[in-house]
């Protein structure tokens, strides 16, 4: 016997949740590569730090938006 209460449950997340998810995934992957680059390259380090800070703030804002 099937549970009738789950028949009307949404099968997918809405478009906004999916966009936020993939934006965060791309930003986190970028942060991983930037972090590796900062530890291996002295010449690129200042430029990577300039990208790292605003990208970290953007990820934080996306997390806050997603939690709301």
C-alpha positions as CSV (number, residue, x, y, z in Angstrom):
1,X,0.0,0.0,0.0
2,X,1.4,3.4,-1.0
3,X,1.5,6.4,1.2
4,X,-0.9,8.9,-0.3
5,X,0.6,11.9,1.5
6,X,3.8,11.7,-0.7
7,X,2.0,11.7,-4.0
8,X,1.9,15.4,-4.2
9,X,5.4,16.0,-2.9
10,X,7.7,17.9,-5.3
11,X,10.2,15.7,-7.1
12,X,12.8,18.4,-7.8
13,X,14.1,21.5,-6.1
14,X,12.9,24.8,-7.5
15,X,15.0,26.7,-10.1
16,X,16.3,29.2,-7.5
17,X,17.6,26.4,-5.2
18,X,19.3,24.7,-8.2
19,X,21.0,27.8,-9.4
20,X,22.2,28.7,-5.9
21,X,23.5,25.1,-5.6
22,X,25.5,25.1,-8.8
23,X,26.8,28.7,-8.2
24,X,28.1,27.5,-4.8
25,X,29.6,24.3,-6.3
26,X,31.5,26.3,-8.9
27,X,32.7,28.9,-6.4
28,X,33.9,26.2,-4.0
29,X,35.8,24.3,-6.7
30,X,37.3,27.6,-7.8
31,X,38.4,28.3,-4.2
32,X,40.1,24.9,-4.0
33,X,42.1,25.5,-7.2
34,X,42.9,29.1,-6.0
35,X,44.1,27.7,-2.7
36,X,46.4,25.2,-4.3
37,X,47.7,27.9,-6.6
38,X,48.4,30.2,-3.6
39,X,50.5,27.5,-1.9
40,X,52.5,26.5,-5.0
41,X,53.1,29.8,-6.8
42,X,54.8,32.8,-5.3
43,X,54.5,35.0,-8.4
44,X,50.7,34.4,-8.7
45,X,50.0,34.6,-5.0
46,X,49.1,38.3,-4.7
47,X,46.7,38.1,-7.6
48,X,45.1,34.9,-6.3
49,X,44.6,36.4,-2.9
50,X,42.8,39.4,-4.6
51,X,40.4,36.8,-6.1
52,X,40.2,34.6,-3.0
53,X,38.8,37.3,-0.6
54,X,35.8,38.5,-2.7
55,X,35.0,34.9,-3.8
56,X,34.9,33.9,-0.2
57,X,32.6,36.7,0.6
58,X,30.4,35.7,-2.3
59,X,30.2,32.1,-1.1
60,X,29.3,33.4,2.4
61,X,26.5,35.5,0.9
62,X,25.2,32.6,-1.2
63,X,25.1,30.4,2.0
64,X,23.2,33.0,3.9
65,X,20.7,33.4,1.0
66,X,20.3,29.7,0.8
67,X,19.6,29.4,4.5
68,X,17.0,32.1,4.3
